[in-house]
Amino acid sequence: MQNSNRPRRLVKPFGAVAGSGFIRSVPIAAQPAGAASYDTGFPPETFQPVASGGVPPSGQDMNGVLFDATGNAAWSAAGGIAQFDSAYASTIGGYPMYALLASTTSGILWQSTVDNNTANPDSDPTGWTQVTVSADASSNYYRLPGGIIEQWGEVILTSTGEPVVGASLPVPFSSAFYNVSVTPLLTSAAANADTFVQLISSSRTTTGFSVQYQRPATSGGSYRLDGFMWRAVGR
């Protein structure tokens, strides 16, 4: 098949403006008197001659079935991606492996790694993997596939002493704080500053960390630092 073989894309379901007397929502379970259902389709009596006790197929049922089928086709043609639905997941016994769902957070897609998956990936990603990068540069973070978060920031604090200085993460890590890199900051090239920063390892939490300004042990230096920049990785 070639791209030129692409069929006309649907823009609305079949029977979208049909009056209520000409279309009905076709039920799942079988119905009496020749009515269609998703369990039985059009039942056997609709295949029998009326003279032999048969019941004519209903145009309302036909419109209803086509409405459902073409409604989903129109949604797919428009690039629509489903979100997690607990009732739907329960009805089908869980999403299958490789199912792709959109997160309630814009820019994130989840793919199921197991069959019969009933977990909501936005609250419990067990059995799901993130397959897109969600970025919010204005808030200084990226969400990477697999749940990794990379974020960054800076702290401006000029001091000639040795204070302990904290930094808060824009996005809290939910389970792990893997690493943080810290770079001393000068306001200008002419600002001589021999003070440096050391990460206080025990200070790392899912919401931030602390560093200590550290002055040189020898005398004669310029004991000053104007702040630091940092980059953290976690989950």
C-alpha positions in Angstrom: 0.0 0.0 0.0 1.2 3.5 -0.7 0.4 6.8 0.9 -1.6 7.8 -2.1 -4.0 5.0 -1.3 -5.1 6.7 1.9 -8.9 6.7 2.0 -11.0 9.8 2.6 -10.8 10.7 6.2 -14.0 10.8 8.1 -14.9 14.1 9.8 -18.0 13.0 11.6 -19.9 9.7 12.5 -22.4 8.3 10.0 -25.9 9.6 11.0 -24.4 12.4 13.1 -27.6 14.6 12.7 -30.1 11.8 12.4 -33.3 12.4 14.4 -33.9 10.3 17.5 -36.5 8.3 15.7 -34.0 7.2 13.1 -31.1 6.0 15.2 -30.5 4.3 18.5 -27.6 3.3 20.7 -27.1 -0.3 20.0 -26.7 -2.3 23.3 -24.1 -4.9 24.1 -26.5 -7.6 25.3 -29.1 -9.3 23.0 -32.5 -7.7 22.8 -35.9 -9.3 21.8 -38.0 -8.7 18.8 -35.3 -8.6 16.2 -33.3 -5.8 17.7 -29.6 -5.8 17.0 -26.9 -6.0 19.8 -23.2 -6.3 19.9 -23.5 -9.8 21.3 -25.6 -11.2 18.5 -25.4 -8.6 15.7 -28.7 -8.7 13.8 -30.5 -11.7 15.3 -31.6 -14.8 13.4 -35.2 -13.6 13.0 -34.1 -10.7 10.9 -32.8 -13.3 8.3 -36.2 -14.9 8.0 -39.0 -13.9 5.6 -41.7 -11.8 7.2 -44.3 -14.3 6.0 -42.5 -17.0 7.9 -42.5 -15.0 11.2 -39.3 -13.0 10.5 -38.7 -9.4 11.6 -37.2 -6.9 9.2 -33.8 -5.4 10.3 -34.1 -2.0 11.9 -32.8 1.0 10.1 -32.3 2.6 13.6 -30.0 -0.3 14.5 -28.1 0.0 11.2 -27.6 3.7 11.8 -26.5 3.1 15.4 -23.9 0.5 14.4 -22.5 2.7 11.7 -22.5 5.7 14.0 -20.3 3.8 16.5 -17.9 2.4 13.9 -17.5 5.6 11.9 -17.3 7.7 15.1 -14.2 5.8 16.2 -12.8 5.9 12.7 -13.2 9.7 12.6 -11.5 10.0 15.9 -8.5 7.9 14.7 -8.4 9.9 11.5 -8.1 13.1 13.5 -5.1 11.6 15.4 -7.1 11.1 18.6 -5.5 9.0 21.3 -7.6 7.5 24.1 -7.0 8.2 27.8 -7.2 5.7 30.6 -10.8 4.7 31.4 -11.3 2.5 34.4 -14.8 1.3 33.5 -13.7 0.5 30.0 -10.6 -1.3 31.2 -12.7 -3.4 33.6 -15.1 -4.3 30.7 -12.4 -5.5 28.4 -10.4 -7.2 31.1 -7.6 -4.6 31.0 -5.6 -3.0 28.2 -3.4 -5.3 26.0 0.3 -5.2 25.7 1.5 -2.3 23.4 -1.7 -0.3 24.0 -1.0 3.4 23.7 -2.8 5.9 26.0 -2.5 9.7 26.4 -1.8 11.0 29.9 -3.9 13.6 31.5 -0.6 15.6 31.5 -0.1 17.2 28.1 2.9 15.8 26.1 3.0 12.4 27.9 2.1 9.0 26.2 2.0 5.7 28.0 2.5 2.2 26.4 1.4 -0.9 28.2 4.1 -3.5 28.7 1.7 -6.3 29.9 -1.6 -7.8 28.8 -4.8 -7.3 30.9 -3.5 -4.0 32.3 -6.0 -2.3 34.6 -3.5 0.1 36.3 -4.0 3.9 35.7 -0.6 4.9 34.4 -1.0 8.5 35.6 -1.2 7.3 39.2 0.3 3.8 39.1 2.7 3.3 36.2 3.2 -0.4 37.0 3.0 -2.2 33.7 3.3 1.0 31.7 6.3 2.8 30.2 6.5 6.4 29.2 7.3 6.7 25.5 7.5 10.5 25.0 9.4 13.4 26.5 7.3 16.0 28.3 9.1 19.3 28.5 8.3 22.4 30.4 11.3 24.7 29.8 9.6 27.5 31.6 9.6 25.4 34.8 13.1 24.0 34.2 12.4 20.3 33.8 12.0 17.4 31.3 10.1 14.1 31.9 12.0 11.4 29.9 10.7 8.0 28.7 10.7 5.5 31.5 9.8 8.1 34.1 13.2 9.8 34.4 13.0 13.5 35.3 15.9 15.9 34.5 15.7 19.4 36.0 17.8 22.4 36.6 18.0 25.8 38.4 20.3 28.3 40.1 20.6 29.9 43.5 21.8 33.4 43.8 23.5 34.2 47.2 26.6 36.2 47.6 28.5 35.3 50.7 32.1 35.6 52.1 31.3 33.0 54.8 30.5 29.3 54.8 26.7 29.1 54.9 24.6 26.0 54.2 22.3 26.9 51.3 19.3 24.9 50.1 17.8 24.4 46.7 14.2 23.3 45.9 13.4 21.1 42.9 10.7 22.5 40.5 9.2 19.0 40.3 9.5 16.6 43.2 11.0 13.2 42.5 8.5 10.4 43.3 10.9 7.6 44.2 14.6 8.3 43.6 17.2 11.1 43.5 20.0 9.8 41.4 22.5 12.6 40.9 23.0 16.4 41.1 25.8 18.5 39.6 26.6 21.8 41.1 28.6 24.6 39.5 29.9 27.7 41.4 28.6 31.0 40.0 30.4 34.4 39.6 28.6 37.6 38.7 31.4 38.6 36.3 34.9 37.5 35.1 36.4 40.2 37.3 34.8 38.9 40.5 37.6 37.0 42.1 36.2 34.2 44.2 38.0 31.3 45.7 35.1 29.9 47.6 33.5 26.7 46.2 30.4 24.6 47.0 30.1 21.0 48.3 27.0 18.9 48.1 25.8 17.7 51.5 24.9 14.1 50.5 22.6 13.4 53.4 20.5 16.5 52.5 19.1 15.0 49.2 15.4 14.4 49.4 12.7 14.1 46.7 12.1 17.8 46.9 15.6 19.3 47.1 19.1 19.3 48.5 21.6 21.5 50.3 25.2 22.6 49.7 27.8 24.3 51.8 30.0 27.2 50.7 33.5 26.2 51.5 36.4 28.7 51.9 40.0 27.7 51.1 42.1 26.5 54.0 44.9 28.8 53.0 44.9 32.5 53.7 45.2 35.3 51.1 42.3 34.2 48.9 39.2 36.1 47.9 36.5 34.6 50.2 33.4 35.1 48.1 30.9 33.2 46.0 27.8 34.6 44.2 25.7 31.5 44.0 25.6 28.2 42.1 23.8 26.5 39.2 22.6 22.9 39.5 21.2 20.0 37.4 19.5 17.0 39.0 18.3 13.6 37.7 15.9 11.3 39.4 12.6 9.5 39.1 
